[in-house]
Amino acid sequence: MTVTGGGGFLGTAVMRLLEDLDAEVRLIRSRDYDLREASAAREAVDGAHTVLHLAARVGGIGFNRRNPGPLAYDNLMMGANIIEQSRLAGVSRLVCACSVCAYPKFMKTPFREDEIWDGYPEESNAPYGLAKKMLLVLSGAYRRQYGFDSCVPVLANLYGPNDNFDLEDSHVIAAMIRKFVEAAEGGANKVVLWGTGRPSREFLYVDDAARALLLSAERLETSEPVNIGTGMETSIRDLAEMIRRIAGFDGDIEWDSSKPDGQPSRYLDVTRARELIGFEARVQLYEGLTRTVASYCEAVAAGVDKFQRSHSAPISLGRRHHV
């Protein structure tokens, strides 16, 4: 099996699971293969029976607002090249990770797969979300035209140990963990968080996501979208209270409403994943948050840089994980 983005946040969890299964795996790192180039993508997938495409350029709201062009171009080119070159190389099975950001901004919850085409994504996520959404278009088109076997599971918001905790570019859980832990250790009397806290999200522990992707590689025989998540909705305010408690911070929370909230509500109907691949999430949110806070604190105590990832050439994927 070949895994693109295998050195990133999600990729690391996938690689760990494959190692536990004694699988023979080839890890493709973006610093070695610029997947925006067709020749590099071909080299990456040559000889593979199964490919998991996890490499992406992705970040939180702040990163998305600063980088709409690269988010659209890099993700679109990587996805198109991996699908086309996998077909030409004779890959038997391709799994491309998609994102909940592909869904329209205004949706009835829970999000159902048949409604993914019913509107435009939330503006700050749209360049990324639409580029990832094209994976669904390409997968279906290649299945009809060439009989090429690929699938595109749609992942909820991920979190867990080994995430990126850079405050400028990280997603909400990683940013909150860093803020609350630093405030608790520094004796601060308040923590300032983005937005109003009113939106809701669904959060999937990274090890559960990794397991779902391997189940998809084994069992998912459609190019139609399949939601991967917990099916559970959590408000950002409730999330903040959980992390504050776990981090041991007893000060106040101040919500900065001048900052954007993003999509109003986001969680998934996960019935299709349960029926098609037998997936159900195992890690409850509070348990996963506890593990993530502990991992972050251990890394800080050990002097390990968990705040940012390199964005060195050739692909400049940014200071975020691969998804």
SVG drawing of the C-alpha trace seen along z (x, -y; Angstrom):
<svg xmlns="http://www.w3.org/2000/svg" viewBox="-33 -43 46 51">
<polyline fill="none" stroke="black" stroke-width="0.4" points="0.0,0.0 1.1,-3.5 0.1,-6.4 0.5,-10.0 0.8,-12.5 1.9,-9.6 4.0,-11.9 1.2,-14.2 -1.3,-14.3 -3.9,-11.8 -1.2,-10.0 0.8,-9.2 -2.3,-7.6 -2.8,-5.6 0.8,-4.5 0.7,-3.4 -2.4,-1.3 -0.9,0.3 2.3,1.1 0.2,2.8 -1.3,4.9 2.2,5.8 1.3,4.3 3.9,3.5 3.6,-0.3 5.3,-2.9 5.1,-6.4 5.0,-9.4 6.1,-12.7 5.4,-16.0 8.9,-17.2 10.1,-14.4 7.2,-14.4 5.6,-17.5 2.2,-15.9 1.1,-19.0 3.3,-17.7 2.1,-14.7 5.5,-13.1 6.0,-13.2 2.5,-11.8 3.3,-9.0 6.5,-8.2 4.7,-8.2 2.0,-5.6 4.0,-3.4 3.9,0.2 1.2,-0.2 -1.8,2.1 -3.7,-0.3 -3.2,-4.0 -4.4,-6.1 -4.3,-9.8 -4.2,-11.9 -1.8,-14.7 -3.5,-18.1 -2.9,-21.7 -5.3,-22.6 -5.7,-24.8 -8.0,-26.6 -10.1,-29.7 -7.2,-32.1 -5.0,-30.0 -7.9,-29.6 -8.6,-33.4 -4.9,-34.1 -4.4,-31.4 -7.4,-30.8 -5.4,-30.5 -2.9,-27.8 -5.7,-26.0 -7.7,-25.7 -4.8,-25.1 -2.6,-22.8 -5.4,-20.5 -7.1,-20.4 -3.8,-19.6 -2.7,-17.0 -6.1,-15.2 -6.4,-15.3 -2.8,-14.0 -3.1,-11.2 -6.3,-9.9 -5.1,-10.1 -1.6,-8.8 -3.1,-6.0 -5.2,-4.9 -2.3,-5.0 -0.1,-3.1 -2.6,-0.3 -3.5,-0.9 -6.2,1.5 -7.7,-0.6 -7.6,-4.3 -9.0,-6.0 -9.0,-9.8 -9.9,-11.6 -12.4,-14.3 -13.6,-16.8 -16.8,-18.0 -15.8,-21.4 -17.2,-20.3 -20.7,-20.6 -22.8,-23.7 -22.8,-26.5 -26.5,-26.3 -27.6,-22.8 -30.2,-21.0 -28.4,-18.8 -27.3,-16.1 -25.6,-16.5 -26.7,-13.7 -24.5,-12.6 -27.2,-13.2 -27.3,-16.9 -23.6,-17.6 -24.3,-19.3 -27.1,-21.5 -25.2,-24.8 -21.9,-26.6 -19.5,-25.9 -18.9,-28.4 -16.8,-31.2 -13.7,-30.8 -13.6,-27.1 -14.8,-27.2 -11.5,-27.1 -10.4,-24.0 -13.8,-22.4 -14.5,-22.8 -11.0,-21.4 -11.7,-18.3 -15.2,-18.1 -13.7,-17.6 -12.4,-14.3 -16.0,-13.0 -16.5,-14.3 -13.3,-12.7 -13.9,-9.4 -17.3,-9.0 -16.2,-10.1 -13.2,-7.7 -15.4,-4.8 -17.8,-5.4 -15.2,-6.1 -12.5,-3.6 -13.9,-1.3 -11.3,-2.7 -12.0,-1.7 -11.7,-4.6 -13.7,-6.0 -13.9,-9.3 -15.0,-9.1 -15.9,-12.5 -14.3,-13.1 -15.6,-15.2 -13.3,-17.6 -10.3,-15.7 -8.4,-16.1 -6.0,-14.1 -2.3,-13.7 0.3,-14.9 -1.9,-17.6 -0.4,-21.0 -0.9,-23.6 0.2,-26.7 -2.3,-29.4 -2.3,-31.1 -3.0,-28.0 -4.5,-25.3 -8.1,-24.1 -10.3,-24.8 -9.4,-22.0 -5.7,-22.3 -5.8,-26.1 -8.0,-25.9 -5.8,-23.2 -2.7,-25.4 -4.5,-28.5 -6.0,-26.8 -2.8,-24.9 -0.6,-28.0 -3.1,-30.1 -3.3,-27.5 0.5,-27.2 0.9,-30.9 -1.7,-31.8 -3.7,-33.9 -7.2,-35.1 -8.8,-34.8 -8.6,-33.1 -9.8,-34.9 -11.4,-32.6 -12.5,-33.4 -16.2,-34.0 -19.3,-33.8 -19.1,-30.1 -22.6,-29.5 -21.7,-27.3 -21.6,-23.6 -19.3,-21.0 -18.7,-17.2 -15.2,-16.0 -13.7,-12.7 -10.6,-11.3 -7.8,-10.7 -7.4,-7.0 -11.0,-6.5 -10.6,-8.3 -7.6,-6.1 -9.5,-3.0 -12.4,-4.2 -10.0,-4.9 -8.6,-1.3 -12.2,0.1 -12.9,-2.0 -9.9,-0.6 -11.2,2.9 -15.0,2.5 -16.1,-0.7 -17.1,0.0 -18.8,-3.2 -17.7,-6.7 -20.7,-8.2 -19.8,-10.3 -19.8,-8.4 -19.7,-10.4 -17.1,-9.4 -17.8,-10.8 -19.4,-10.3 -22.9,-11.6 -22.6,-13.7 -23.0,-17.5 -21.1,-19.7 -21.3,-23.5 -18.1,-25.4 -19.0,-26.8 -19.4,-23.3 -16.2,-22.2 -14.3,-25.2 -15.7,-24.2 -14.6,-20.6 -11.0,-21.6 -10.9,-24.2 -11.7,-21.6 -9.3,-19.0 -6.5,-21.6 -7.1,-22.8 -7.8,-26.4 -10.2,-28.1 -10.3,-31.7 -12.8,-33.3 -13.5,-32.8 -13.9,-35.9 -15.5,-35.4 -14.1,-37.8 -17.2,-38.2 -15.2,-40.3 -13.6,-37.1 -15.6,-34.8 -17.6,-31.8 -17.4,-29.9 -20.2,-27.5 -23.2,-27.8 -23.7,-24.1 -21.9,-21.0 -22.4,-17.3 -23.0,-14.3 -25.5,-11.5 -23.2,-8.5 -25.7,-5.8 -24.2,-5.0 -20.7,-4.4 -22.2,-2.0 -24.1,-0.1 -21.4,0.0 -18.2,0.5 -19.3,1.3 -17.7,-1.8 -18.7,-3.3 -16.5,-5.7 -15.1,-4.3 -13.5,-7.2 -15.9,-9.6 -15.1,-13.3 -14.1,-13.8 -11.8,-10.8 -10.2,-11.9 -9.7,-15.5 -8.1,-14.1 -5.7,-12.0 -4.9,-15.0 -4.3,-17.4 -2.0,-14.9 -0.1,-14.3 0.4,-18.0 1.6,-18.6 4.0,-15.7 5.4,-17.1 5.9,-20.5 7.5,-19.1 9.9,-17.2 10.7,-20.2 9.2,-18.8 8.0,-21.4 4.3,-20.7 3.4,-24.2 4.1,-24.1 5.1,-21.9 7.6,-22.9 6.4,-24.2 9.6,-23.6 9.8,-23.1 8.9,-21.6 5.2,-21.5 4.9,-24.1 1.9,-22.4 1.8,-24.9 2.0,-24.6 -0.8,-22.1 -1.4,-18.4 -2.1,-16.4 -5.7,-15.2"/>
</svg>
